[in-house]
């Protein structure tokens, strides 16, 4: 049976919509990063600066990896990076709170930092590993935008494991001898 089509509405999406979305996503990401940096400095003082240095290196590694893979930055990719930033901050908060607990129990600053990192490592490793496994499944079974999200998330989490555990500890080892009194974790 022949049936006629009655158009109720017709829309066209231009190429500027994608660039607008990317620009707005980047702006939201930058605002979030600066808010996180301010919070970390306000709450953790010098340790917050340590976290910011590690987070900055984290972002440099992510963008370097994306450039290496020749990945284009899309809105889902920006979301993957922002989730990675959140997990990097979470890792630093876990470490710093563990260090605070050790300091409260009466340990000196060097052993508190060592114990804090070792006790927080399992939680950091587990959360990053399970998220990486989920992202691998997203990459395997997802479509284009979902694959971009998965790639940026995996890059973010691998960089996070390196920066939160190794780089942050290295920074503490550099500043402890000179600033043990002012560290104020």
C-alpha positions in Angstrom: 0.0 0.0 0.0 1.5 3.3 -0.9 1.9 5.8 1.9 2.9 9.4 1.8 5.5 11.0 3.9 4.7 14.2 5.7 7.7 16.1 7.0 7.1 17.7 10.4 10.6 19.1 10.9 13.9 19.1 9.1 17.3 20.0 10.8 20.8 20.4 9.5 23.9 20.2 11.6 26.8 22.2 10.4 30.5 21.6 11.0 30.8 24.4 13.5 28.7 22.5 16.0 31.6 20.1 16.6 34.2 22.8 17.1 31.9 24.7 19.4 31.4 21.6 21.5 35.2 21.0 21.7 35.9 24.6 22.6 33.2 24.5 25.4 34.5 21.1 26.6 38.0 22.5 26.8 36.9 25.6 28.6 35.0 23.4 31.1 38.1 21.2 31.6 40.3 24.2 32.2 37.9 25.7 34.7 37.8 22.3 36.5 41.6 22.0 36.5 42.0 25.5 38.0 39.4 24.9 40.6 41.1 21.6 41.6 44.4 23.3 41.8 43.1 26.0 44.1 41.4 23.5 46.3 44.6 21.4 46.5 46.8 24.4 47.4 44.3 25.7 50.0 43.7 22.3 51.7 47.1 20.6 51.4 49.4 23.6 51.1 52.9 22.4 49.9 51.6 18.9 49.4 49.0 20.4 47.2 51.7 21.9 45.1 53.2 18.5 44.8 49.9 17.2 43.6 49.6 20.0 41.0 53.1 19.3 39.7 52.2 15.6 39.4 48.9 16.5 37.7 50.6 18.8 35.3 53.1 16.1 34.3 50.1 13.7 34.0 48.4 16.0 31.4 51.7 16.4 29.5 52.0 12.6 29.3 48.4 12.3 28.2 48.6 14.8 25.4 52.0 13.4 24.3 50.4 9.9 24.1 47.5 11.3 22.1 49.9 13.0 19.7 51.8 9.7 19.4 48.6 7.8 18.5 47.5 10.6 16.2 44.2 10.7 18.1 41.9 13.6 17.5 40.4 15.3 20.5 36.7 14.9 20.6 34.1 15.7 23.3 34.1 12.1 24.5 37.9 12.3 24.6 37.8 15.4 26.7 35.4 13.6 29.0 37.9 10.7 29.3 40.7 13.2 30.2 38.5 14.9 32.8 37.7 11.6 34.4 41.4 10.8 34.4 42.1 14.1 36.2 39.5 13.3 38.8 41.1 9.9 39.4 44.5 11.5 39.6 43.3 14.0 42.3 41.6 11.1 44.1 44.9 9.2 44.2 46.7 12.2 45.6 44.0 12.7 48.2 44.2 9.0 49.2 48.0 9.3 49.6 47.8 12.6 51.6 45.1 11.4 53.9 47.1 8.2 54.6 50.1 10.3 55.4 48.0 12.5 57.7 46.9 9.4 59.6 50.5 8.2 60.0 51.6 11.6 61.3 48.7 11.6 63.7 49.8 8.3 65.1 53.2 9.9 66.0 55.5 8.8 63.2 58.1 11.1 61.8 57.5 12.7 58.5 59.7 10.4 56.4 58.2 7.2 57.7 54.7 8.7 57.5 55.2 9.5 53.8 56.7 6.0 53.1 53.9 4.2 54.9 51.2 6.5 53.4 52.3 5.8 49.9 52.5 2.0 50.5 49.1 1.8 52.2 47.4 3.9 49.5 49.0 2.1 46.6 46.6 -0.9 46.6 43.5 1.3 46.5 45.0 3.4 43.7 46.1 0.4 41.7 42.8 -1.4 42.0 40.7 1.6 41.0 42.9 2.4 38.0 43.2 -1.2 36.9 39.4 -1.9 37.0 38.7 1.3 35.1 41.4 0.4 32.5 39.7 -3.0 32.1 36.3 -1.3 31.6 37.9 1.1 29.1 39.4 -1.8 27.1 35.9 -3.3 26.8 34.6 0.1 25.7 37.4 0.3 23.1 36.8 -3.3 21.8 33.0 -3.1 21.5 32.3 0.7 21.1 32.0 2.9 18.1 34.1 5.9 17.1 33.3 8.4 19.9 33.3 5.6 22.5 36.7 4.4 21.3 38.1 7.9 21.6 36.8 8.1 25.2 38.4 4.8 26.0 41.8 5.7 24.5 42.0 9.0 26.4 40.8 7.3 29.6 43.4 4.5 29.3 46.2 7.1 28.6 45.0 9.1 31.6 45.0 6.2 33.9 48.4 4.8 32.9 49.9 8.3 33.3 48.1 8.6 36.6 49.7 5.5 38.0 53.1 6.8 37.1 52.6 10.4 38.3 50.6 9.8 41.5 52.8 6.9 42.8 56.3 7.6 41.4 56.5 11.3 40.6 54.7 12.5 43.7 56.9 10.3 45.9 60.0 11.6 44.1 58.9 15.2 44.8 58.4 14.4 48.4 61.8 12.8 48.6 63.3 16.0 47.1 61.6 18.5 49.5 61.5 16.6 52.8 65.1 17.3 53.8 64.8 21.0 53.3 61.2 21.6 54.3 60.2 19.1 56.9 58.8 21.7 59.2 56.8 23.6 56.6 55.4 20.7 54.7 52.1 20.7 56.5 50.4 17.7 54.9 
